[in-house]
């Protein structure tokens, strides 16, 4: 820790890393942050934090910050620093030129889960009202879009059901496709506390994570399934519950649609869905699956926590629905200690989805084809809105390559590094005529940009983030924007230049507009958040003026819960003679996603590297020793990493992180994606690994 002297005052704000949403006091000396102290009254973290939130904020004033707008006619040209006015006018003229030539649907925009609710709301409003298209999407597309889809279909709301505190009332926990010790550390601490009190734990993960076996925690069951077989595993668990008389019949009868339930019961009860039948698919002994299912169904309050290891698959949405099925079948929804809990990756993934960032949904998850909803927004915004959904991110790339999509406004997202199949993404970006990047750093996507607008960090703006428990927390400005404008102000400048002025003097006015237009937010305002101690969980409205810690208590949001058939369909990404191993990806505690922030801190502990975990048997077969360079080749690309030979990973599977651009994990990931939402299948890529000599 660098001693920067004694603070003079403090400002309470919210961490800009993960979906736990920890409250912090930014202790200040003049305009400078001295240290970030976990806020003891923070309702998500209660005085706790992890190393990222506490020590990794130095990126906000890093020398790499770009503080001047820049433009260039061609991406081969050098950047030219210009005034804000010139950059905005140039961007607007390009958008107008391209729409005049190719039509209004030839442009689009991307919102960011790094930005505030108010900023994402404004970007989707800019795209719909000023661009006149529904071509808006969000980086949640590539992480939790299956959560939005799967939970809406089954339970009626695209969000987790609980508070983090709820875990202290649970008796048996399933953690599937998540490594909270690395990705959601403050929640993991609370979970481990409950486990030490005696709660039981079932971990479903191809890899031996810290929760499986560490000095203080040992899972009761670890089901180390093959990557890509989540749906098979959950269906097998459901088979045991349905065929051994473990269904919570009263709950189902009272709370769920019975015809759909009976169809589901008949489906999961089929012999081909038994643990014995699925053993060959998942690679997990049938007896372990049976015992885990019995424990979950009979162990008291049962809760399910899941992460990107569930969603980032070709059956991501199916698996989310299978999780909801399991919770309903065992009566584990609607009270403390139970529930379906997506562990959201970024600080504002939940919020960016809530704010209407998807091409088919207006704020509050309401479909653009709904005439009543659309009319409400059309009246408020004074424009007409297209009734047809716009393009998702991968569709934008495809349309760019086909020649019909020509311009993109990209706020706070580095698609060139974070989206799969880098070669495909770069080809699509190269095919566009105008890319406007708004970011705090000159990121990989900016290499393809024509306009760069300086972004603002979380320290430079007011607003709100919404965490994984639907908690809307205040973000407070502690320093002036280094580039002159907060992101929401820059969006307003662009909108005005396009002839659609959006006039707000403060983000609180944007939230007031969101509240007027969104039924689940009608009780939300900055003043109300203050009154409630700094945060509130939506829905917050007339029916729930204090917010809603636990959803679906008396009835599901959709009325009756709906069971869905979750037929296991193998992914195309399966091992072959040419690509015999399955690559899966994840995160480490000290780094964050593509590392844009954590790699730019002065703390030495951040400086590690991505490595490839490989089982000793697979390493021996290839003559690979600890620390050797290895090439990973998939059907779309190849990259080189150092090998970490370890039994944490099972034979036939290799694992890496994607925090360093030079490692290029996404050079090998493919554009295989979830059938319902196009969320990329980052978690399964068939690869070959061979030893190489790195020069
Ligand atoms: Fe920030 Fe998440 Fe760490 Fe909390 S747990 S300090 S929100 S990164």
Boltz pocket constraint, residues with backbone or C-beta under 6 A from the ligand:
constraints:
  - pocket:
      binder: B
      contacts: [[A, 15], [A, 16], [A, 17], [A, 18], [A, 19], [A, 20], [A, 21], [A, 22], [A, 45], [A, 48], [A, 49], [A, 50], [A, 51], [A, 52], [A, 53], [A, 54], [A, 183], [A, 184], [A, 185], [A, 186], [A, 187]]
      max_distance: 6.0
